[in-house]
Amino acid sequence: MAKQTILGRVSQLLRANINSIIDQAEDPQLMLDQLVRDFTNNIADAENAVAETIGNLRLMEQDHAEDIAAAADWGRKALAASNKADELRAAGNTADADKFDNLARIALGRQVSSETEATNAEPIIASQNTTVEQLKTGLDGMHAKLSELIAKRDELVARAKTAHAQSQVLDAVKSIDIMDPTSELGRFSDKVRREEAKVAGQQELAASSLDAQFESLDDLSKHAEVDTRLAALKAGSGARPAISQ
């Protein structure tokens, strides 16, 4: 994955307006769950790409260090060959001296080549280091955004549950208002009163019946008294019987 592609993705994700996405979603909780999955997957992809970019940078830095070391080594070899040539030339051995001077030239040429490669790599390495720092910062931002998403999702779920519970309570209250159970209690109270009145009526009726029975007993006593007196009259006693106590 090219570094520009990585930076573009990181920037796009960091600019994501979570609140706007939630407001436009038909089911915000499902949308947030999907966003969490998308961010998690994109972070994993970005981390792999950044790791690859860092790995390539480290290889370039190693090559640069090797070019610098090689340039220094070729410089030492060139100096040694040149000194040997001077020593041989001073001893009158011109042919061997020229040979070592030629070796010194070859070493110097390779030194220049290594130094050139090292110099050319330096701005690229510097640019890559800047890119890596940007990517690391972007990843930190993505992780922060993911934490924000998770927090918002959890908050939304909790609020949704609370709202659902409140809705159920309100529905129950409306049901009570529509079908007031106290009216049923009132009807039951009337029924109890009617039953109580009925019992009172029965008691009153029973009491009236007992009074009637006692009155009938009094009537019998009077009839008995009358019969007794009548019998006395017919017997010619003429005596008034004593009233029994």
C-alpha positions, 0 to 999 in steps of 0.5 A: 500500500502506497504511503499516500494511500495510507495517509489518505485513509487515515485522514478520512477516518479521522475526519469522520463526523460520528454525530452526523453519521448517527443522526442519519442512521435508521438504527444508530446502534447498528450503525455504531457497531458497524463503524466500530468494526470498520474502524477496527479493521481499518486500523489493523490494515493501517498498522500493517501498512505502517509496519511495512513502511517502517520496515522499508525505512529501516532497510534504507537506513541500514543501506545508508549506514552500509554505504557510509561504512563502505565509503570509509573502508574504500577510503582506507584502502585507497590510502593504504594503496597510495602509501604503498605506491609511494613506498615502492616508487621511493625504492625505484620500483615504478611498475609496482608503484603504478600498480598500487596507485591504480588500486588506489584510484579504484578504491577512491572510485568506489568510495565516491560511488558509496558516498553518492549512494549515501548522499542520494538516500538521505533526503529519501530517508528524511522524507520517509521518517516524516511520513512514518511520524505522520502515520504514527500520529494518525494511528494514535488518532484512529485509536482515540476515535475508536475509543470515542466510537465505543464510548458513544455506542455504549452510551447510546445502548444505555440510553436506548434501554432507559428510554425503552423502560420509560416508554413501558412505564408511560404505556402502563400509566396510560393504561391505568388512565384509560381503564381506571381500576378504582372504578372497578373497586367502586363497583365492587363496593356497591355490590358489597353494600347491596349484600350488606343491605340484603343481610340487614333486610333478612335480619329485620325480616327474621326479627319481625317473624319472631315478634309475630310469633310472640304476639301469637303466644300472647293471643293464645294466652288471652283466648285461654283466659277467656275460655276459662272464664266462660267455663266458670260462667257456665258452671254457675260459680259466678265466682271470678277466677283469680288472674294467674300470675 
